[in-house]
C-alpha cells in the first residue's frame, strides 16, 4: 500500500483504468471499491512473490561456489569485451 501511495502513476492508473470496468447499471461505489480491493490484492501478491524470489536468490548467490562461478563468468565477459574493443580500434 505504501508503494502505491508513494507512486503518482498508481493514482493516474486508478483514475484512468478502473472507471472503464464500472457500469452505471450496478452500484458504482461498491464496484469501484471492489475493483480497488482486487487491485490491492494483486499488487500485494506480486510484491510478496517478488520479496520471496529476492530472498531465495540472495540465499543462492551467497553460496561460495556460486560466487566463484559469477566471478569467473564476469571476468570472461570483461575479457571478451576488452578483446572486442581492441579488435575494433
C-alpha positions as CSV (number, residue, x, y, z in Angstrom):
1,X,0.0,0.0,0.0
2,X,2.8,2.4,0.8
3,X,4.5,1.7,-2.5
4,X,1.3,2.6,-4.4
5,X,0.6,5.6,-2.2
6,X,4.1,7.0,-2.9
7,X,3.8,6.4,-6.6
8,X,1.7,9.0,-8.5
9,X,1.5,6.7,-11.5
10,X,-0.7,4.4,-9.4
11,X,-3.2,7.2,-8.9
12,X,-3.3,8.0,-12.6
13,X,-3.8,4.4,-13.4
14,X,-6.6,4.1,-10.9
15,X,-8.4,7.2,-12.2
16,X,-8.0,6.3,-15.9
17,X,-8.4,2.5,-16.0
18,X,-10.8,1.5,-13.1
19,X,-13.8,3.5,-14.3
20,X,-13.8,1.7,-17.6
21,X,-14.9,-1.5,-15.8
22,X,-17.7,0.1,-13.7
23,X,-21.1,0.0,-15.2
24,X,-23.8,2.5,-14.4
25,X,-26.4,-0.3,-14.1
26,X,-25.0,-1.5,-10.8
27,X,-23.7,0.0,-7.6
28,X,-21.0,2.3,-8.8
29,X,-19.3,2.9,-5.4
30,X,-19.3,-0.7,-4.4
31,X,-18.0,-1.8,-7.8
32,X,-15.2,0.8,-7.6
33,X,-14.3,-0.3,-4.1
34,X,-14.3,-4.0,-5.2
35,X,-12.0,-3.2,-8.2
36,X,-9.7,-1.3,-5.9
37,X,-9.6,-4.1,-3.4
38,X,-8.8,-6.6,-6.2
39,X,-6.1,-4.3,-7.5
40,X,-4.6,-4.1,-4.0
41,X,-4.7,-7.9,-3.6
42,X,-2.9,-8.4,-6.9
43,X,-0.3,-5.8,-6.1
44,X,0.3,-7.3,-2.6
45,X,0.6,-10.7,-4.1
46,X,3.1,-9.5,-6.7
47,X,5.2,-7.8,-4.1
48,X,5.1,-10.8,-1.8
49,X,6.2,-13.0,-4.7
50,X,9.0,-10.6,-5.6
51,X,10.2,-10.5,-2.0
52,X,10.2,-14.2,-1.8
53,X,12.1,-14.5,-5.0
54,X,14.7,-12.0,-3.9
55,X,15.2,-13.8,-0.6
56,X,15.7,-17.1,-2.4
57,X,18.0,-15.5,-4.9
58,X,20.1,-13.9,-2.2
59,X,20.5,-17.3,-0.5
60,X,21.5,-18.9,-3.8
61,X,24.0,-16.2,-4.7
62,X,25.6,-16.1,-1.2
63,X,27.0,-19.7,-1.7
64,X,30.8,-19.7,-2.2
65,X,30.6,-21.9,-5.3
66,X,28.0,-19.6,-7.0
67,X,30.1,-16.5,-6.1
68,X,33.2,-18.1,-7.6
69,X,31.2,-19.0,-10.8
70,X,29.9,-15.5,-11.1
71,X,33.4,-14.0,-10.7
72,X,34.7,-16.3,-13.4
73,X,31.9,-15.6,-15.7
74,X,32.2,-11.8,-15.1
75,X,35.9,-12.0,-15.7
76,X,35.5,-13.9,-19.0
77,X,32.8,-11.4,-20.2
78,X,35.0,-8.5,-19.4
79,X,38.0,-10.0,-21.2
80,X,35.8,-10.7,-24.2
81,X,34.5,-7.1,-24.2
82,X,38.1,-5.8,-23.9
83,X,39.2,-8.0,-26.8
84,X,36.2,-6.7,-28.9
85,X,37.2,-3.1,-28.1
86,X,40.8,-3.8,-29.1
87,X,39.8,-5.6,-32.3
88,X,37.5,-2.7,-33.2
89,X,40.1,0.0,-32.6
